Amino acid sequence: MRQKAAAIVPVLAVLALLAAVAVQAAIPAPRQVLGFEMGEDRKLADWNQVIGYFQKAAAGDPERVKYAELGKTTDGRPFALVTISSAGNMARLEHYRGLQARLADPRGLSEEEANRLIREGKAVVLITCTVHSTEVASTLAAIEYVYRLLTEDTPRHRLILENTIFLLVPSLNPDGLDMVADWYRKSLGARWEGSPPPFLYHRYVGHDDNRDWYMFTQAETRLTVGQVHNVWHPHVVYDMHQMGLYAARMFTPPWLDPVDPNIDPLLVSEVNMLGTAMAADLATAGKKGVVVNAMYDYWGPARHYQSYHGGLRILTEAASARLATPVDIRFEQLDTGALGYSAQQATWNHPDPWPGGAWRLRDIVDYELIAMEACLFYTAQNREMFLRNFYRIGKNALEPWPGKPAAFLVPPDQKDPATAAKMLNVLRFGMVEVQQSKKPFTADGAEYPAGTYIISLEQPYSPWAKTMLERQKYPDLRQYPGGPPKRPYDVTAHTLPLLMGVKTVEVRNKLEAEAELVRSDLVPPPGAITGASAAAFLLQPTSTSAFQAVNRLLKKQVPVSRDSRGNFVVRAPAAAIKPLADEFGLQFRALERGARRARPLRPPRIGVYQSYVPSMDEGWTRFVLEQFEFPYRTLYDKDIRAGKLNESCDVILIADMSRRVIVEGYPSAGQRGRDTGPLPAEPRPGERERGELPFFTGPMPEEYAGGLGEAGVRALHEFVQQGGAVVLLNRACAFGSELGVSIKNVLSGVATREFYAPGSLLRIQVDTRHPLGWGMDAEAAAWFEQGPAFEIPASAADTIKPVATFPETNPLLSGWLLGDNLLHKRPVVVDAQVGRGHVVLFGIRPQYRAQSHGTYTLLFNSLFYF
Ligand SMILES: [Zn+2]
């Protein structure tokens, strides 16, 4: 028996192997792997299913499909890249990548050599899916598209495979994809079926995950830019989104004005061509409701990195269903108020309105399959044009053009050297060449010391460096002459030196300096400890990393106190603070024993309020607190309603959200009289009619409904009365009245025609003697986004103190501001004493998208102010 068995085993093994080969020889249909058709009603894939499909596709057709894990997401999921091309191209992938890199930097490249590379090269197309996790269709469409591309042998598919290298990121936010799939599956059959989840669909940033493409703070952004964009320099990047239920069925470019003047006009022409070709393919297939040149503008590098790196950005926005649940829409419900078109009218840019009716996930997948194919096909067909223009854009970037400075300088004498190093590293991550001078030099008649950083604008990505370092002059666009402002799609400014508080000098004339290229990430210049024999050391709060160092010391129970000027006094031997001085470049100065009177600090017990109506600012706040090692705990409605907050918290922070969201939250599914459809209420300032998926307002399961309610408001009031501090950011300032702060917002109810600041950098004056202003300069740039500006009533002059105030002249530093006179001399950060505690109102956004390092100190001070 034994011998027989032994003889059978090899035969079985061979058979198994043959069977495996047979299975591997074909790409499985999506249904075979996932168990349902892509776009089927009420079916969403989770991330394991998605990557499982692409892994099987790569195993089934290894010559034409490559699956790679680029790294891990914020929550530890695999972040995937799928590469697809003809077998011949795939065999020489490294060769084509090198060729592309050579064309990307045309310095030292002869025309002859360039022509050869252009003839030989392939067009590189990157398609990215589901950056916004409730816009669920594109990942499913991509699965089906890859299957069709590789299994249906058509002339178009052959051309695409031959002429392009197709890079696919199946999801830019796999964590969110799972969060939404999980929430959706639980919601099936309930009244809230198809609602967006009552939490951010990314641990920190939620919907703002596509506003991070110049600061690169999040793992997913860094993987995509660092390992896809910067490696492949794609000519075309197609980012797939969805918009509201009632919009046109699909948007494709051309974009609306304004176009950032730093984007090469060649890219604008190419994007117009490709976008309208895609719209024409949709029309050819009989798809109605396609709109171009509406809603979405071409301003703001936070959304399109590639547009400054030789590639164009294609966006499609498809109308949504309720996740995977179909909706029925009447024609009369379709949007008439969006920028650039009416969904009910036939116009040149929206020639064939959709008549209304049922709209389901499969409809979106159908539109997206056509759009993906069109994008790839027209790029393949125009392969040589895209390569030639890519090369020319790189050459243009090396040349001077009207108004282009010669360079920007970052001198070494910075108030906060660690933040200056961070800014230069952020620029370097965006492929900006940074040099450091070895000797003193002169620029525009001024002297600069050795060690000055130089960012020349004679480099391949000078448009990127320029847009990030200069001050934005946003055009004064009106809906009609003399009318209200035309709302920008996002914000209007992104000047890094102002955001980060880094001294930077623009140089007009070509400069000569002996300098060398910075080749690795910068660290702050070494700090120092002076007078090592003392028992205590003084640390000024001028650098944001001083707070990080203090948090670390407090965690180790090292005694730290704060003197009457805000300096930290650390009682520890020099050896204990040396590593902090080294890591953060901090200056510690020895003190005589007992030379200072100072208030002892303890680790602040910070509570961050998290509403079930997700606030991206709340997520960014947590991110910033973690970066600077502030301990905190999340407070939900029930935690606050339970009261006795002083027992567990010193400071409670409420991020940017409206008073109504804080107090009322979502309506409960138990309440009557509400439509179950998503209601487009509570947009962020300026977000109304942006065409984004409208924020859902209910109903929700009981546990997520109701906001703070009366009990919560009372508990917070009591917390302040008994000595707690509440910090309110931007719109949350309106909640101050519930806590007994009587202050007037002078901008409340003012029409946008009279006042408009949709995300701009403004000058503020800081009272540096106030404990909240310690460590700040007397003047700073602050992020202001339709926030409040205050008038302190005479009766409250003793209890409400201004901390930061707008100057008496126009405060605009970068971006767009209408009605600046309404801001003159208005307090914008105030400290209100209530009972034994404080309420701090921030009309600015001090930790905006983890970018506004220049005002972090104000926020950090407020967390030690109790
Ligand atoms: Zn989106």
Boltz pocket constraint, residues with backbone or C-beta under 6 A from the ligand:
constraints:
  - pocket:
      binder: B
      contacts: [[A, 132], [A, 135], [A, 240], [A, 241], [A, 242]]
      max_distance: 6.0
